[in-house]
Amino acid sequence: DNPSDWLQPIESQSLTSLARLHVGLQEHSLHLGFGGSGGAYTLLTRNQQHCRVFHKHMLDVLAELPARYLGNIQQSSEEPITPQHRLWPFLQDKVGAPESNAPPRFLYVPLFFLREDIVSPNADSPCANANSQLPLLNTASPAALIQGAAAAAPLSLLVTRTHMYLLEEDHQWLPDTLDTELPDSVQMKEKQPISNISSVHLFQSATLHLRIHLYNEV
């Protein structure tokens, strides 16, 4: 059998109709917009290296197109943080806030979230997932499923100077909303002061896994 037989094409677009190519926040996603009725797509790589490689490949392919097509493409290599940005309200920490003319300092990572309650008698059983109010568009990797998660919740981790947030986002991007955010595109699921973090663990055997321990929680 052909290893790619499981791949089923859903839509196709001509690169000659590509109108916008934008790298998402902190290089975890790519936004592609096509002219006419081609629509728009958000590619959630959740991986900076993969995002950079795919973005570079797209630019290399576009460079081979006639110049008349390249002149019509709007592109950017980073997502600017402005007062209109969807995450701006979370970045204005009162304690240790940056100067008004300096960009906010933060860490942003889209991820699959699993909650484990260490005080529960079922702590060793499958992890409990966050209750999602948005449609569950994707699930965890097979590795996460093996670890006991029926379906991990796709959330975003935002860490500022003073707080850690778990956010639920609608990542759908539309070219007409480039400068204005969609209403209710972000819902805060949890907020923790940085002082509540007791430890952070990485794993050599699972380099994409991160475990954050909170006092009295995991």
N, CA and C of each residue as an Amber inpcrd file, in Angstrom:
protein
   654
   0.8370000  -1.1950000   0.0000000   0.0000000   0.0000000   0.0000000
   0.8740000   1.2480000   0.0000000   0.3600000   2.2680000  -0.6410000
   1.0560000   3.5540000  -0.6510000   0.9170000   4.2120000   0.7170000
   2.0390000   4.5950000   1.3600000   1.9490000   5.2060000   2.7020000
   1.0950000   6.4680000   2.7340000   0.9090000   7.1160000   1.5910000
   0.1470000   8.3630000   1.5720000  -1.3210000   8.1590000   1.2020000
  -1.7690000   6.8950000   1.1480000  -3.1530000   6.6360000   0.7540000
  -4.1530000   7.2360000   1.7330000  -3.7450000   7.4290000   2.9840000
  -4.6730000   7.9660000   3.9780000  -4.9140000   9.4620000   3.7830000
  -4.0670000  10.1150000   2.9890000  -4.2410000  11.5420000   2.7330000
  -5.3370000  11.7530000   1.6970000  -6.3230000  12.5290000   2.0590000
  -7.4240000  12.8060000   1.1560000  -7.5050000  14.3090000   0.9030000
  -7.3030000  14.7630000  -0.3420000  -7.3920000  16.2020000  -0.6230000
  -8.8080000  16.7170000  -0.4020000  -8.9080000  17.8490000   0.2720000
 -10.2040000  18.4670000   0.5560000 -10.4130000  19.6960000  -0.3120000
  -9.3940000  20.5450000  -0.3770000  -9.4700000  21.7460000  -1.1950000
  -8.1310000  21.9500000  -1.8820000  -8.1410000  22.7220000  -2.9300000
  -6.8980000  23.0820000  -3.6100000  -6.9670000  24.5440000  -4.0180000
  -5.8180000  25.2100000  -3.9710000  -5.7240000  26.6180000  -4.3320000
  -4.5070000  26.8080000  -5.2300000  -4.6220000  27.7160000  -6.1590000
  -3.4900000  28.0530000  -7.0160000  -2.6300000  29.1060000  -6.3270000
  -1.3230000  28.8840000  -6.3140000  -0.4340000  29.8610000  -5.6850000
  -0.4550000  31.1970000  -6.4100000  -0.8770000  31.2020000  -7.6510000
  -0.9490000  32.4750000  -8.3760000  -2.0650000  33.3680000  -7.8450000
  -2.9810000  32.8010000  -7.0450000  -4.0460000  33.6060000  -6.4470000
  -3.7600000  33.9640000  -4.9960000  -2.5800000  33.5650000  -4.4850000
  -2.2250000  33.9000000  -3.1070000  -2.0820000  35.4100000  -2.9570000
  -2.7970000  35.9800000  -1.9840000  -2.7840000  37.4260000  -1.7790000
  -2.1070000  37.8280000  -0.4800000  -2.1360000  36.9380000   0.5290000
  -1.5500000  37.2690000   1.8280000  -0.8090000  36.0580000   2.3850000
   0.3330000  36.3180000   2.9860000   1.1160000  35.2880000   3.6600000
   1.7110000  35.9130000   4.9070000   1.1770000  35.5380000   6.0640000
   1.5940000  36.1600000   7.3120000   1.9820000  35.0870000   8.3320000
   3.0930000  35.3090000   9.0170000   3.5120000  34.4400000  10.1140000
   2.7560000  34.8500000  11.3660000   2.2070000  33.8710000  12.0750000
   1.4240000  34.1400000  13.2710000   2.2830000  34.4650000  14.4770000
   1.6220000  34.6340000  15.6010000   2.2680000  35.0920000  16.8250000
   3.3820000  34.1480000  17.2590000   4.5720000  34.7080000  17.4420000
   5.7670000  33.9890000  17.8820000   6.0200000  32.7170000  17.0600000
   5.6900000  32.7860000  15.7690000   6.0240000  31.7360000  14.7970000
   5.4430000  30.3680000  15.1560000   4.1690000  30.3700000  15.5410000
   3.4900000  29.1020000  15.8050000   2.3860000  28.8110000  14.8000000
   2.1770000  29.7100000  13.8440000   1.1180000  29.5090000  12.8610000
   1.4140000  30.3230000  11.6100000   0.7100000  29.9760000  10.5380000
   0.8090000  30.7060000   9.2740000  -0.5960000  31.0380000   8.7910000
  -0.7630000  32.2530000   8.2820000  -2.0460000  32.6860000   7.7330000
  -1.8950000  32.8720000   6.2260000  -2.7410000  32.2140000   5.4730000
  -2.7260000  32.3230000   4.0180000  -4.0870000  32.8070000   3.5390000
  -4.0860000  33.8560000   2.7440000  -5.3150000  34.3720000   2.1680000
  -5.2320000  34.3780000   0.6530000  -6.2860000  33.9100000  -0.0010000
  -6.3060000  33.8160000  -1.4580000  -7.3200000  34.7920000  -2.0260000
  -6.9830000  35.3500000  -3.1750000  -7.8370000  36.3310000  -3.8020000
  -9.1340000  35.7430000  -4.3190000 -10.0700000  36.6420000  -4.6730000
 -11.3610000  36.1860000  -5.1590000 -12.1360000  35.4780000  -4.0710000
 -12.6760000  34.3390000  -4.3860000 -13.4330000  33.5520000  -3.4050000
 -12.6070000  32.3890000  -2.8740000 -11.2760000  32.5210000  -2.9570000
 -10.3950000  31.4400000  -2.5450000 -10.4240000  31.1380000  -1.0690000
 -10.7740000  32.1440000  -0.2480000 -10.8530000  31.9220000   1.1810000
  -9.5400000  32.1650000   1.8880000  -9.5140000  31.8210000   3.1710000
  -8.3390000  32.0310000   4.0140000  -8.1370000  30.8200000   4.9040000
  -6.8810000  30.5750000   5.2580000  -6.5300000  29.4070000   6.0480000
  -5.5570000  29.8000000   7.1570000  -5.6870000  29.1240000   8.2880000
  -4.7140000  29.2340000   9.3670000  -4.0720000  27.8690000   9.5580000
  -2.7590000  27.7970000   9.4130000  -2.0190000  26.5540000   9.6180000
  -1.3990000  26.5930000  11.0020000  -1.9090000  25.7700000  11.9040000
  -1.4050000  25.7400000  13.2740000  -0.2840000  24.7090000  13.3740000
   0.9460000  25.1590000  13.2260000   2.0770000  24.2390000  13.3290000
   2.3900000  23.9120000  14.7820000   2.1060000  24.8530000  15.6990000
   2.4470000  24.7110000  17.1180000   3.9300000  24.3630000  17.2970000
   4.7280000  24.8080000  16.3640000   6.1580000  24.5040000  16.3880000
   6.8810000  25.5820000  15.5910000   7.7630000  26.3330000  16.2640000
   8.4300000  27.4460000  15.5990000   9.3060000  26.9850000  14.4470000
  10.0330000  25.8910000  14.6360000  10.9230000  25.4070000  13.5890000
  10.1380000  24.9810000  12.3560000   9.0540000  24.2500000  12.5580000
   8.2320000  23.8250000  11.4300000   7.6290000  25.0250000  10.7140000
   7.2340000  26.0210000  11.4840000   6.6590000  27.2270000  10.8840000
   7.6940000  27.9470000  10.0260000   8.9200000  28.0770000  10.5280000
   9.9820000  28.7520000   9.7720000  10.2850000  27.9990000   8.4770000
  10.3760000  26.6700000   8.5760000  10.7080000  25.8660000   7.3990000
   9.6090000  25.9840000   6.3460000   8.3530000  25.8910000   6.7690000
   7.2560000  25.9700000   5.8120000   7.1740000  27.3610000   5.1960000
   7.3870000  28.3860000   6.0080000   7.3480000  29.7630000   5.5030000
   8.4550000  29.9820000   4.4770000   9.6570000  29.4970000   4.7710000
  10.7730000  29.6460000   3.8310000  10.4890000  28.8880000   2.5370000
   9.9260000  27.7010000   2.6710000   9.6060000  26.9200000   1.4700000
   8.5810000  27.6610000   0.6120000   7.5910000  28.2560000   1.2530000
   6.5880000  29.0140000   0.5050000   7.2350000  30.1810000  -0.2340000
   8.1430000  30.8910000   0.4460000   8.8110000  32.0260000  -0.1930000
   9.6750000  31.5660000  -1.3630000  10.3520000  30.4290000  -1.2030000
  11.1880000  29.9070000  -2.2910000  10.3360000  29.5410000  -3.5070000
   9.1790000  28.9300000  -3.2570000   8.2960000  28.5650000  -4.3640000
   7.7280000  29.8130000  -5.0290000   7.3290000  30.7930000  -4.2120000
   6.7660000  32.0230000  -4.7670000   7.7970000  32.7910000  -5.5810000
   9.0750000  32.6750000  -5.1920000  10.1280000  33.3930000  -5.9150000
  10.2670000  32.9040000  -7.3510000   9.7690000  31.7100000  -7.6330000
   9.8490000  31.1630000  -8.9850000   8.6830000  31.6070000  -9.8630000
   7.6910000  32.2800000  -9.2590000   6.5530000  32.7590000 -10.0360000
   6.9140000  34.0440000 -10.7710000   6.1990000  34.3700000 -11.8260000
   6.4380000  35.6440000 -12.5180000   6.2790000  36.8280000 -11.5700000
   7.0290000  37.8800000 -11.8370000   7.0610000  39.0330000 -10.9390000
   5.6920000  39.6580000 -10.7430000   4.8080000  39.5590000 -11.7110000
   3.4960000  40.2100000 -11.5920000   2.6630000  39.5930000 -10.4690000
   2.9170000  38.3300000 -10.1310000   2.2020000  37.6990000  -9.0290000
   2.7970000  38.1050000  -7.6830000   4.1110000  38.1910000  -7.6150000
   4.7660000  38.5400000  -6.3540000   4.3840000  39.9310000  -5.8910000
   4.1950000  40.8450000  -6.8310000   3.8690000  42.2130000  -6.4560000
   2.5160000  42.3590000  -5.8080000   1.6530000  41.3550000  -5.9450000
   0.3060000  41.4300000  -5.3810000   0.1840000  40.7430000  -4.0290000
   1.2850000  40.1610000  -3.5390000   1.2270000  39.4060000  -2.2830000
   1.6470000  40.2920000  -1.1140000   0.7820000  40.3910000  -0.1110000
   1.1300000  41.0570000   1.1380000   1.6830000  39.9980000   2.0890000
   2.8400000  40.2480000   2.6570000   3.4270000  39.2640000   3.5530000
   4.1110000  39.9380000   4.7300000   4.1970000  39.1940000   5.8110000
   4.8910000  39.6710000   7.0110000   5.4960000  38.4710000   7.7140000
   6.6430000  38.6700000   8.3360000   7.3680000  37.5820000   8.9960000
   7.1080000  37.5220000  10.4940000   6.2940000  38.4310000  11.0200000
   5.9350000  38.3820000  12.4280000   4.5930000  39.0780000  12.6370000
   3.9160000  38.6910000  13.6960000   2.6180000  39.2790000  14.0160000
   2.8190000  40.4180000  15.0060000   2.4780000  41.6400000  14.6390000
   2.7120000  42.7770000  15.5290000   1.7600000  42.7700000  16.7240000
   2.2610000  43.2520000  17.8500000   1.4490000  43.3910000  19.0570000
   1.0620000  44.8540000  19.2020000  -0.2070000  45.1500000  19.0350000
  -0.7320000  46.5080000  19.1430000  -1.8850000  46.5050000  20.1400000
  -2.3620000  47.6840000  20.5470000  -3.5160000  47.7280000  21.4630000
  -4.7600000  47.0380000  20.9060000  -4.8120000  46.8080000  19.5890000
  -5.9550000  46.1170000  18.9980000  -5.7850000  44.5980000  18.9810000
  -4.6220000  44.1250000  19.3940000  -4.3650000  42.6870000  19.3470000
  -5.2410000  41.9640000  20.3620000  -5.6350000  40.7340000  20.0270000
  -6.5380000  39.9680000  20.8820000  -5.9610000  39.6840000  22.2640000
  -4.6270000  39.6240000  22.3800000  -3.9990000  39.3020000  23.6620000
  -3.5740000  40.5370000  24.4450000  -3.7870000  41.7080000  23.8910000
  -3.3150000  42.9290000  24.5380000  -3.8160000  43.0760000  25.9800000
  -5.0930000  42.7940000  26.2810000  -5.5520000  42.9500000  27.6740000
  -4.7860000  42.0850000  28.6660000  -4.2770000  40.9390000  28.2120000
  -3.5510000  40.0460000  29.1190000  -2.0930000  40.4710000  29.3040000
  -1.5950000  41.3170000  28.4220000  -0.1820000  41.7000000  28.4520000
   0.0770000  42.9420000  29.2810000  -0.9730000  43.5810000  29.7570000
  -0.8120000  44.8110000  30.5200000  -0.7750000  44.5310000  32.0130000
   0.2420000  43.7990000  32.4430000   0.4120000  43.5050000  33.8650000
   0.7340000  44.7780000  34.6250000   0.0850000  44.9510000  35.7600000
   0.3280000  46.1470000  36.5610000   1.6760000  46.0790000  37.2720000
   2.0960000  44.8680000  37.6040000   3.3650000  44.7070000  38.3080000
   4.4500000  44.3860000  37.2950000   5.5100000  45.1570000  37.2780000
   6.6180000  44.9090000  36.3700000   6.2770000  45.1740000  34.9320000
   5.3140000  46.0750000  34.6720000   4.9190000  46.3770000  33.2980000
   6.0430000  47.0900000  32.5760000   6.2370000  46.8200000  31.2910000
   7.2970000  47.4850000  30.5350000   6.9640000  48.9460000  30.3050000
   7.9540000  49.7000000  29.8730000   7.7120000  51.0940000  29.5330000
   6.7240000  51.1730000  28.3750000   6.0000000  52.2930000  28.3010000
   4.9390000  52.4310000  27.3140000   5.4530000  52.3050000  25.8850000
   6.7230000  52.6810000  25.6540000   7.2680000  52.6190000  24.2990000
   8.0210000  51.3190000  24.0350000   7.9800000  50.3900000  24.9670000
   8.6620000  49.1070000  24.7990000   7.6300000  48.0160000  24.5380000
   7.9520000  47.0330000  23.7050000   6.9960000  45.9450000  23.4570000
   6.8390000  45.0720000  24.6970000   5.6500000  44.5300000  24.9300000
   5.4480000  43.6490000  26.0850000   6.3130000  42.3980000  25.9710000
   6.7730000  41.9020000  27.0970000   7.5500000  40.6700000  27.1340000
   6.6370000  39.5360000  27.5720000   6.6240000  38.4700000  26.7760000
   5.7250000  37.3720000  27.0880000   6.1650000  36.1210000  26.3350000
   5.6190000  34.9910000  26.7480000   5.8070000  33.7080000  26.0750000
   4.4340000  33.2020000  25.6640000   4.3280000  32.7740000  24.4160000
   3.0410000  32.3090000  23.8920000   3.2530000  30.9780000  23.1770000
   2.4840000  29.9610000  23.5670000   2.6210000  28.6360000  22.9620000
   1.2350000  28.0040000  22.7990000   0.7750000  27.7520000  21.5800000
  -0.4250000  26.9260000  21.3910000  -0.0680000  25.4710000  21.7000000
  -0.9180000  24.7850000  22.4490000  -0.5770000  23.4340000  22.8920000
  -1.8310000  22.6110000  23.1160000  -1.6030000  21.3260000  23.4280000
  -2.6800000  20.4420000  23.8520000  -2.5780000  20.2980000  25.3640000
  -3.6710000  20.5900000  26.0450000  -3.6460000  20.6990000  27.5010000
  -4.2940000  19.4920000  28.1600000  -3.5940000  18.9400000  29.1550000
  -4.1080000  17.8560000  29.9810000  -3.9520000  18.2540000  31.4390000
  -5.0210000  18.0910000  32.2010000  -4.9620000  18.4210000  33.6260000
  -4.9020000  17.1350000  34.4430000  -4.0230000  17.1430000  35.4250000
  -3.8870000  15.9930000  36.3140000  -3.9810000  16.4840000  37.7450000
  -4.9350000  15.9600000  38.4880000  -5.1380000  16.3610000  39.8800000
  -4.3830000  15.3830000  40.7720000  -3.3050000  15.8530000  41.3960000
  -2.4600000  14.9370000  42.1710000  -3.0960000  14.5450000  43.4950000
  -4.1170000  15.2820000  43.9580000  -4.7510000  14.9290000  45.2260000
  -5.9240000  13.9810000  45.0130000  -6.2560000  13.7130000  43.7630000
  -7.3730000  12.8250000  43.4690000  -6.9430000  11.3720000  43.6160000
  -7.8310000  10.4970000  44.1170000  -7.4850000   9.0710000  44.1810000
  -7.3100000   8.4560000  42.8000000  -7.7750000   9.1560000  41.7700000
  -7.6350000   8.6630000  40.4010000  -6.5080000   9.3600000  39.6650000
  -5.5140000   9.8210000  40.4120000  -4.4420000  10.6020000  39.7930000
  -3.7000000   9.8140000  38.7300000  -3.6500000   8.4820000  38.8850000
  -2.9160000   7.6770000  37.9150000  -3.7870000   7.2320000  36.7430000
  -5.0520000   7.6010000  36.7800000  -5.9490000   7.2340000  35.6900000
  -5.8850000   8.2780000  34.5910000  -6.6100000   8.0920000  33.4860000
  -6.5410000   9.0640000  32.3970000  -6.7570000  10.4890000  32.8610000
  -5.9970000  11.3960000  32.2920000  -6.0550000  12.7940000  32.6820000
  -7.3820000  13.4090000  32.2840000  -7.8320000  14.3680000  33.0770000
  -9.0610000  15.0960000  32.7730000  -8.7380000  16.2730000  31.8860000
  -9.5860000  16.5280000  30.9110000  -9.3600000  17.6080000  29.9720000
 -10.1880000  18.8230000  30.3300000  -9.7300000  19.9910000  29.8720000
 -10.4830000  21.2150000  30.0710000 -11.7780000  21.1540000  29.2730000
 -12.8340000  21.7390000  29.8310000 -14.1060000  21.7970000  29.1330000
 -14.0620000  22.9000000  28.0980000 -14.1960000  22.5520000  26.8400000
 -14.0670000  23.5170000  25.7570000 -15.4190000  24.0740000  25.3680000
 -15.4990000  25.3960000  25.1990000 -16.7120000  26.0480000  24.7370000
 -16.7050000  26.2240000  23.2240000 -15.5610000  26.0450000  22.5970000
 -15.4510000  26.1450000  21.1490000 -15.4020000  24.7470000  20.5490000
 -15.7680000  24.5980000  19.2930000 -15.7200000  23.2700000  18.6720000
 -14.3190000  22.6730000  18.7430000 -14.2400000  21.3880000  19.0870000
 -12.9490000  20.7070000  19.1700000 -12.5200000  20.3290000  17.7600000
 -11.6230000  21.1430000  17.1780000 -11.2430000  20.9680000  15.7860000
 -10.1210000  19.9660000  15.6000000  -9.3900000  19.6770000  16.6780000
  -8.3070000  18.7150000  16.5540000  -8.0920000  18.0510000  17.9010000
  -7.3730000  16.9550000  17.9020000  -7.1490000  16.2030000  19.1220000
  -5.6630000  15.9950000  19.3320000  -5.3440000  15.2930000  20.3860000
  -3.9500000  15.1060000  20.7550000  -3.2650000  14.1140000  19.8240000
  -1.9440000  14.0950000  19.9190000  -1.1510000  13.1630000  19.1320000
  -1.3260000  11.7460000  19.6760000  -0.9750000  10.7240000  18.8960000
  -1.0500000   9.3520000  19.4000000  -0.2490000   9.1500000  20.6760000
   0.8950000   9.8530000  20.8040000   1.7050000   9.7150000  22.0170000
   0.9350000  10.1800000  23.2420000   0.2010000  11.2880000  23.0980000
  -0.5880000  11.7880000  24.2240000  -1.7570000  10.8570000  24.5200000
  -2.3360000  10.2840000  23.4760000  -3.4500000   9.3670000  23.6780000
  -3.0060000   8.1350000  24.4520000  -1.8100000   7.6510000  24.1450000
  -1.2840000   6.4800000  24.8390000  -1.1190000   6.7660000  26.3230000
  -0.8270000   8.0200000  26.6620000  -0.6040000   8.3790000  28.0570000
  -1.9060000   8.5200000  28.8360000  -3.0460000   8.2670000  28.1990000
  -4.2930000   8.2350000  28.9420000  -5.2540000   9.3520000  28.6430000
  -5.0380000  10.1120000  27.6100000  -5.9300000  11.2160000  27.2800000
  -6.8160000  10.8280000  26.1110000  -8.1230000  10.8010000  26.3330000
  -9.0360000  10.4690000  25.2490000  -9.0190000  11.5420000  24.1800000
  -8.9560000  12.7980000  24.5950000  -8.8760000  13.9190000  23.6470000
  -8.4010000  15.1410000  24.4090000  -7.1750000  15.5560000  24.1620000
  -6.6380000  16.7260000  24.8570000  -7.2720000  17.9890000  24.3120000
  -7.3930000  18.9870000  25.1650000  -8.0190000  20.2430000  24.7640000
  -6.9930000  21.1610000  24.1180000  -7.2410000  21.6480000  22.8980000
  -6.3120000  22.5950000  22.2770000  -6.4720000  23.9780000  22.8890000
  -5.4860000  24.4030000  23.6610000  -5.4920000  25.7070000  24.3150000
  -4.1990000  26.4360000  23.9790000  -4.0810000  27.6570000  24.4830000
  -2.8540000  28.4420000  24.3280000  -2.3350000  28.8110000  25.7050000
  -1.0300000  28.6750000  25.8790000  -0.3770000  29.0660000  27.1240000
   0.2660000  30.4280000  26.9190000  -0.1060000  31.3810000  27.7520000
   0.4580000  32.7230000  27.7090000   1.0970000  33.0130000  29.0560000
   2.3810000  33.3300000  29.0400000   3.1110000  33.6330000  30.2690000
   3.6380000  35.0540000  30.1780000   3.2310000  35.8940000  31.1260000
   3.7170000  37.2640000  31.1990000   4.6700000  37.3800000  32.3800000
   5.0340000  38.5860000  32.7390000   5.9550000  38.7780000  33.8610000
   5.3280000  38.3960000  35.1950000   4.0120000  38.4180000  35.2530000
   3.3620000  38.2080000  36.5450000   2.3740000  37.0530000  36.5740000
   1.8820000  36.6100000  35.4130000   0.8270000  35.6120000  35.4120000
   1.0230000  34.5750000  34.3030000   0.3600000  33.4480000  34.5000000
   0.2630000  32.4080000  33.4860000  -1.2180000  32.2260000  33.1520000
  -1.5250000  32.2370000  31.8600000  -2.9110000  32.1150000  31.4140000
  -3.0720000  30.8840000  30.5270000  -4.2040000  30.2310000  30.6600000
  -4.6440000  29.2310000  29.6980000  -5.8110000  29.8410000  28.9350000
  -5.6500000  29.9460000  27.6210000  -6.6250000  30.6410000  26.7940000
  -7.2080000  29.7050000  25.7470000  -8.4690000  29.9000000  25.4820000
  -9.1390000  29.1960000  24.3950000  -9.3460000  30.1910000  23.2670000
  -8.8040000  29.8710000  22.0960000  -8.8250000  30.8240000  20.9900000
  -9.5430000  30.2540000  19.7740000 -10.1730000  31.1560000  19.0490000
 -10.6680000  30.8330000  17.7220000  -9.5980000  31.3010000  16.7430000
  -8.8460000  30.3610000  16.1980000  -7.6950000  30.7140000  15.3670000
  -8.0680000  31.0430000  13.9220000  -9.3390000  30.9170000  13.5770000
  -9.7230000  31.2140000  12.2020000  -9.3980000  32.6670000  11.8720000
  -8.6950000  32.8550000  10.7850000  -8.2270000  34.1800000  10.3770000
  -8.8740000  34.5520000   9.0640000  -9.3230000  35.8100000   8.9780000
  -9.9240000  36.3190000   7.7540000  -9.1560000  37.5480000   7.3050000
  -8.8650000  37.6700000   6.0140000  -8.0970000  38.8270000   5.5310000
  -8.7210000  40.1590000   5.9030000 -10.0540000  40.2340000   5.9430000
 -10.7230000  41.4960000   6.2390000 -10.5760000  41.9060000   7.6920000
 -10.0810000  40.9940000   8.5560000  -9.9420000  41.3070000   9.9730000
  -8.4810000  41.4140000  10.3740000  -7.6240000  41.7580000   9.4270000
  -6.1900000  41.8210000   9.7060000  -5.8810000  42.8260000  10.8050000
  -6.5870000  43.9680000  10.8170000  -6.3090000  45.0230000  11.7810000
  -7.3010000  45.0620000  12.9290000  -8.3140000  44.2270000  12.8970000
  -9.2890000  44.1770000  13.9810000  -9.5500000  42.7270000  14.3300000
  -9.6280000  42.4390000  15.6060000  -9.8140000  41.0680000  16.0460000
 -11.2910000  40.6850000  16.0110000 -11.5580000  39.4200000  15.7810000
 -12.9170000  38.9330000  15.8100000 -13.4440000  38.9840000  17.2390000
 -14.7260000  39.3030000  17.4390000 -15.2770000  39.3480000  18.7920000
 -15.2650000  37.9670000  19.4350000 -14.9970000  37.9470000  20.7490000
 -15.0060000  36.6980000  21.5110000 -14.0490000  35.6610000  20.9370000
 -12.9310000  36.1010000  20.3550000 -11.9850000  35.1570000  19.7740000
 -11.0740000  34.5400000  20.8260000 -11.0960000  35.0800000  22.0570000
 -10.2650000  34.5600000  23.1390000 -11.1100000  34.4240000  24.4000000
 -11.0360000  33.2680000  25.0300000 -11.6880000  33.0450000  26.3130000
 -10.6380000  32.5690000  27.3100000 -10.5750000  33.2160000  28.4600000
  -9.6180000  32.8150000  29.4830000 -10.1870000  31.6350000  30.2620000
  -9.4760000  30.5120000  30.2340000  -9.9060000  29.3210000  30.9550000
  -9.3330000  29.2680000  32.3630000  -8.1150000  29.8100000  32.5210000
  -7.4820000  29.7650000  33.8420000  -6.4090000  30.8370000  33.9290000
  -6.2420000  31.3750000  35.1260000  -5.2200000  32.3880000  35.3860000
  -4.5170000  32.0390000  36.6870000  -3.1900000  32.0170000  36.6500000
  -2.3950000  31.6920000  37.8290000  -1.2680000  32.7080000  37.9740000
  -1.0410000  33.2210000  39.1840000   0.1450000  34.0580000  39.3950000
   1.4090000  33.2310000  39.1810000   2.4400000  33.8650000  38.6980000
   3.7110000  33.1670000  38.4970000   4.2010000  32.5520000  39.8030000
   3.8960000  33.1930000  40.9110000   4.3470000  32.6950000  42.2130000
   3.7030000  31.3630000  42.5810000   2.6420000  30.9560000  41.8860000
   1.9930000  29.6760000  42.1640000   2.7050000  28.4940000  41.5120000
   3.6440000  28.7640000  40.6130000   4.3630000  27.6830000  39.9380000
   5.4420000  27.1420000  40.8660000   5.3840000  25.8470000  41.1300000
   6.3790000  25.2380000  42.0130000   7.5370000  24.6230000  41.2400000
   7.2720000  24.1040000  40.0200000   8.3490000  23.5240000  39.2190000
   7.8730000  23.3300000  37.7850000   8.8540000  23.2150000  36.8840000
   8.5880000  22.9700000  35.4700000   9.4680000  21.8090000  35.0270000
   8.8940000  20.8280000  34.3540000   9.6220000  19.6160000  33.9940000
   9.6360000  19.4100000  32.4800000  10.8020000  19.0540000  31.9550000
  10.9670000  18.6290000  30.5710000  11.3870000  17.1640000  30.5610000
  11.1750000  16.4790000  29.4330000  11.4500000  15.0520000  29.3530000
  12.2960000  14.7550000  28.1220000  13.4250000  14.0540000  28.3300000
  14.2910000  13.7010000  27.2120000  13.6020000  12.7500000  26.2470000
  12.7430000  11.8890000  26.7550000  12.0700000  10.9090000  25.9050000
  10.8250000  11.4690000  25.2260000  10.4130000  12.6740000  25.6230000
   9.2370000  13.3180000  25.0160000   9.5170000  14.8120000  24.9670000
  10.2740000  15.2130000  23.9580000  10.7960000  16.5810000  23.9220000
   9.7130000  17.6350000  23.7160000   8.5360000  17.2340000  23.2570000
   7.4570000  18.1980000  23.0570000   6.5260000  18.2870000  24.2600000
   6.8410000  17.5430000  25.3070000   5.9970000  17.5440000  26.4920000
   6.5700000  18.4830000  27.5510000   5.6700000  19.1830000  28.2140000
   6.0360000  20.1060000  29.2890000   5.0500000  19.9110000  30.4270000
   5.5620000  19.6850000  31.6240000   4.6920000  19.5400000  32.7940000
   4.9650000  20.6900000  33.7560000   3.9110000  21.3900000  34.0990000
   4.0040000  22.5210000  35.0270000   3.3010000  22.1340000  36.3180000
   4.0380000  22.1430000  37.4120000   3.4730000  21.8490000  38.7230000
   3.1120000  23.1560000  39.4170000   1.8950000  23.2160000  39.9200000
   1.4660000  24.3270000  40.7510000   1.3360000  23.8300000  42.1840000
   1.4060000  24.7310000  43.1180000   1.2100000  24.3390000  44.5090000
  -0.1850000  23.7510000  44.6730000  -0.2510000  22.5000000  45.1850000
  -1.4870000  21.7490000  45.3940000  -2.1230000  21.2700000  44.0970000
  -1.4470000  21.4880000  42.9530000  -1.9990000  21.0390000  41.6780000
  -0.8560000  20.5740000  40.7850000  -1.2300000  20.0970000  39.5680000
  -0.2580000  19.8060000  38.5120000  -0.7250000  20.5140000  37.2540000
